[in-house]
């Protein structure tokens, strides 16, 4: 069995901690087995490793999340990178073509698709393995996993089984109902319906045949080239609703979708993360503060207070799911991001008349990591080293840097830095178009930079 984990999300439901670059699965608010803070994606990857599935797993994600995944899981995790966001059908189609033409996976191999962030017990993933058995025994085109409902929820879709009696681990699927009201949900549960947790499986050949029927290339490189022209449509609409022969298997263990503040806070490592005070009178209130300034919560109960460089949220927990409706119009750049080399936080961004801008960042580079050797077309920069030691490359010359050093970088200068110890510096950008895309990367590894600078001396 091959596993494809879908890592997407725009980050609006858990604003202000999440954003386009840091969706909910990357928030380090859960408690790991060794009592440290971990994210949902770190938890899930650890669970896959413990049940022996990580070796056959790959993560399908967008370009904006690659650095975050590398930062949290390391470089050994295989990725399928979407050139642009197109919804779940294009993402799964790209994954299928990758497995078929790049990894030479047999068409009879079972492929399981699941979200990258379910909050579940380890045995959930052992149950995923049973999807392959259900496909083989039933000869179905799709096998889904449903969660035994614990209450009539209007937040989830339902899988309704056939009424035909069967003495197997799987049941034929009769129909689907998408997020019904609670009264309808109660009726569905009486019919034996299960929550749709977004986990399903198929034989690779089934999806490859669908690509051929739709006139889409099955070769990975060719599909990458056409990816921007693929329809933005979900796998449910494009495939599941058009498939008649579907079975499902039940899962009766713990499962939760931590997609909103009220559900996430129920599983958080602590009621307070970050600097501040929550007084005793503020019962069932959670504080998550990513800033260096203290936050005090006095006499406010059943609330979530979330503070980050992107904004501040104070919300009643029951009302917090509505945050997506309110912040959908915000079009600010992410103020905090984790990257493969460390992290950065925007401290200030000012735009002046005439188009001139000044952007100030605090940047942290992990010991042993480096920024790429790069240049910019529209901005100059001044770096002030405030912590740690490193090596700085400027126009093919390398020198050592330490706290207090001020580094001048003008438009077009080739530059990069490697941290010998954990390194921090304040970067002040000045220019007319201060965007992350204004980067021409020349070399990615420091070994390439050193070799190039040595050759330039000769």
N, C-alpha and C positions, 0 to 999 in steps of 0.2 A: 504493500500500500504506500502511495505517495500522499503527503499532506501539503496543502497550500493554505497558508494563513493570510487572510486579507487584512491589511493594515491601511486604513484610510481615515476619513473623518476630517471635518473642517474646524472642530474645536469650539463651537459656539455654546454647547450645552453646559460646559464646565468653565465658561468664561468667569473671571479673567485669567485663570491659571493656564487654560488651554487656548491655543490659537492655530493658525494654518500650519505652522511648523511643529507645534507641540500639541498633538491631539490627546484625548483623555488617556490613551494607553501608555503614555510616557510620563504621567504625573507620579512622582515618587511619594505616595501617601499611604501605601500599604505596609504591613509589617512582614518581613521575611522570617524564615525559620531561625536565623541567627540574630533576630531582634533589630535588624537595620531596616531603613526605609527602602522600599522597592516599588517599581512601577508594575502595572498590569502586564505589560509585555515581558518584563523580566520574570514575573511569577509564572506566566504561561510557558515560557521557554524552559524554565527550570522544571516544570511539571512534565513537559514532553521529554526532557532528558531523563527524568526519573522513571518513566514508563517505557523507555527505549524507542521513542518515536522521533526524536530530534534529528537523527541521522537521515531520515527520509523526508524531512520537512523543508519547505522553502517559504519565504515571506514575499508576497506580492504587495508592492507599495509604490508611492509616488516619489518623484525626485526630491521633493521638499522634506521627506522623512528619512532619507538615507543616512544623513549624518547623525540623526538622533538614534537610529537603530544601531549604527556602529558604535556610538558612544555608550549605549546601555547594554548591548549584547556582544560587542566585539566584531572583528572582521571575518570570523569564520562562518558566520551565519549567511547562507546563500540567499540572494535577493533577486527578484524579478522586478525591474524598475519600469513603471509606466511612464512614457514620455509626457503624458498629460492625464488629467483626471477625466475618466469617461464613464463611470459607474461600474457595477459589478460584472455585467456580462463581458464587456471588453477586457476587464482585468483577468477574469477566469479564462477567457479565450486565449489571451496572451500567455498565461501560465500553461495552458494545455499545449500550445505550440512549442513552448520552451521545453517541456518535458518530452515531447515527441521528437523534435528535430535537433535539440541541443544535447539532451541527456539520453536520447535514444531509448526512451521508455516504451515497452511493448504496449500495443493497443489494447491488450486484455488486462492491463494493470488497473487496479482500482485507485481512483484519485478522490481523496476526501477534502472538502472545502470547509473551513471554519473561520470565525472571527479570531483576531489576534488577542482579544481581551475578555474572554468569559471568566467570571469569578466562580470557580468550581473546585470540586475535590479531584484528586488524582485519578480516581476511578472513572471520571467522566471521559478521560482520554483512552482508557482501556475499553470503554463502551464504543468509542469511535471506531476501534478496530473491528467491532462486530458489524459495521456497515458493509464491509467487504463480504462477509459470510451471507448477509441478507441478500446482497446483489446476486451472489452465485446461486443460492438456493431458490430464489424467487424468479430469476431471469428477468428482473425488472430493469428499466432504463435508469431510474433514479432511486436511491435509498436515502431517506431523511431520518434524523434523530429528533424526537420530540421529548420535552420535559414534562413530567407529571405535574400538573398545576397544584399549587398549594392554596390558591384562593382565586376567585373570578376577577382577573385583571383585565382592564381595558387597554393596557399598555403594550400587549403582545399580540401577535397573530396566532391563530390556532390551526392545527392540523387535525382534520376530522377523519377517523378511520372508517373503512367499510363495515357494514353491519354483518357481513358474511363471517361465519364462525371459522376460525383457523386455529390449529394447534401448533403454532410455530412462534419463534421469537419475534417475527415481523408481522405487520398487518398491512393489507392493501389500503391505499389512501383514497378516500371518497372525494374530499374537497378541502379547500382552504377558506378560512375566514380571517380577514385582516382587521385587527384591533376593534372588536365589537364593544358595545356598551356592557356594563356589568351584568345586567339581566340576561342578555344574550349569551354572555360568557358562561354564566351559571348553567344555562341550557346545554351549551356545547360540552361542558365538563361532564354533565350527566350522560352525554352520548359517547363519552370516552375520549374526547378531544384532548390533545396535548399542546403545550406552548411550542411555537416554532422558534427554535434557538439559533437558526441560521446555519445549521450543520447538515451537510448532505454529501453524497458520494455517487460516482458514476464510473463506468469503465472508460478509459481514455479514448477508446475508439468511438464511443458514442458522441463525445463533444467534437472530435475531429470530423466526424461525418456531418455534424451540424454546421461547422465552418465551411465545409465543401458545399453543402446545400445552399448556404447564404452567399456563395461566391467569394468567400474570404480566403486569403492565403493561409496555408497550414504551416509554412516555413516561418520560423521565428523572426528572422531578419526582415522578411518581406512584410510580415504583420506589423512589426515595429514602424516601418516606413509609412504604412497606411493607417496607423493607430489614430491619428487626429481626425480621420474621416469616419471612424466607426461611430455608430449611433450611441448616444448617451442613454442607455437603457439597462435596467436591472436584469440579473440572471433569472429572477422570478418571472418577470414579464416575457422575456425572450425565450426561455427554455421551459421552466417548470410548468407554466400555465398551458403550454403546448404539448406537454408530455402526458400520456394517458396511463402508462404502466409505471406507477410509483408505489413504493412500499415505505413503511416507517418502522423504526424500533424505538421503544420507550427508554427513558432514563429517569430513574426515581430518586436520584441523589440531589445534593445541594447545587443550585444554579442561580446565578443572579447577574443581571445586566447592570453594571455600574455606570450607567450613562447620564445620570443627573446627580445634582448635589445631594438630594435627600437619600438616594440609594448609596452613593459613594461614602457619605459620612457614616453610614451604618457599619462599614467594613474598614474604616481608617485605623491606622496604628494608634492614634491618640486623639483626644479631643482638641489638643492644641499642638500645632506644628509651626515653629517660628517664634519670633520675638513678640511678647505681649503678655496680657493678663486677662483671663476669663474668670470673673468673680463667681462665688458659690451660688449666688442668686440667679445666675444665668444657666438654668438647667437645660440639658440636651442641646447645647450650643457648641458649634465647632468653629475654631479659628485656624486658618491657614494663612500664614504671612511670609512672603518671600522677600520682603524689604528689610532693610537694616533699622528702620524706625519702629518703635513699639506701638502696638495697638491694644487698647483697653476696651473690654466689653463688660458693661455694667447693667445688670437687670434686664437683659434681653434673652428670652428663652426660645427654644425650638427654632434656632436660626443658624445660618451659616454665614461667616464673615471670611471672605477670601480676598487677599491683597497681593497684587503682583505689579511688576512694572507696566503691565497692560491696562490696569484699572483696579477698581475696588468694588466689591459686591457685598451688600448687606441684604439678606433675603430670609424670609420665612421658609423653612425647609419644604413645607407642602406646596408653596408657590414657586419654588426654585425652578421646576421644569420649564416655566414660561420665559426663562432668561433668553432662550434662543430667539423668541419673537422680538425681544427688545433690542438685542445687540446685533441683529442681522444687518442693520444698516451701517455699522461701524466699519470703516475702511482704513484703519490705522495699520502701519507696519508692525510686525511682531517686535516687542520691546525686549524679549528674552528668548534666546535660542541655545540649545545644546548642539555642539558640532563634534565631528570625529576627533578634533584636537582639543576640545574643551568646551568653552561657553562664552557668550557675550551678553551684556546688558546695556541697553540704551539709557544713558543718563539724561540727555537733553537733545532736542532737535528744534532748530530755529530757522524759519524762512524769512528772508528780508526782501524788501522791494527791489525789483530788478532781477530777481531770480536767484540771488546768492543764498546758499544754505550753509549751516554749520551743524554738524552732527557729532555728539560726544558719546563714546562708548567706554565701558570698562570691560576688558577682555582677559579671560583666564586661559592659559595654555597648560595642559597637564604635562608633567615631567616626562621627557622622552618623545613628546609629540611635536609637530611643527605645522605652521601655516604654510600653504603652498608658496612657491616662488612665483610672484605675480606682478602685474602692473595695472594701472588705472588710466582711463582716457579723460575723465571729467573731474577728478578730484585730487587734491594734495592732502597729505596727512602729517600729523605730528604725534609721535608716540612718546609717552613718558613712562619709563619703567618704574613700577611702585613695589614690586615684590619678586624675589627669585633671581636666578641667573640664567643666561641663555646665550645663543649665538645669533647674530643679526647679519643677514646678507643684503647688501645694497649695491646694485649695479656691478655684480660679479666679484665683490669683495666681501669677506666674512670677518667680523670682529666680535669680541665678547661684549656682553652688556650686563649691567647690574642696576639695582635701585638708584634712582636719581638721574640716570642717563636720559637725554632727550634726543630723539631720532627724527630727522627731517626727511620727508619723502615728498617729492614733487610729482606733478603729472608726468606719467610715462616712465618713472623710475622703476626698475626691477627690484623687488624686495621680498623678504621672507624672514621668519624667525623660528628658531627651535628652542624649546625649554629644556635646560639641563636639570633644573629643579622646577617645582610648580611655579609658574611665572604669571604675573599680572601686569598689565599696563593700561594706561588711559590713552585712547585714540581720539584725536580731534580731526574730523574730516571737514574740508572746506571746498566748495565747488558749486556747480549749477544743477547737477543731477545726481544726488546722493542715493543711489540704489544699489542693492546687493549684486545686481547683474553687471555692474561696471567693474568686472574683473576679467583679465586675460591671464589664465593660469599657464605658466611655462613649465614648471616641474612640480610634482606632487610630493616626492620623497626627498628627505634631506640628503640622502646619499647622492641623488642626482644633482642637487645644488652644489654639494662639495666637489663632485667630479667636474662639473661645469666651471666652477670658480677656479679650480686648480688648472684646468686647461686654458682658461682665459689669461693666466699669468704668463704662459709660455709664448 
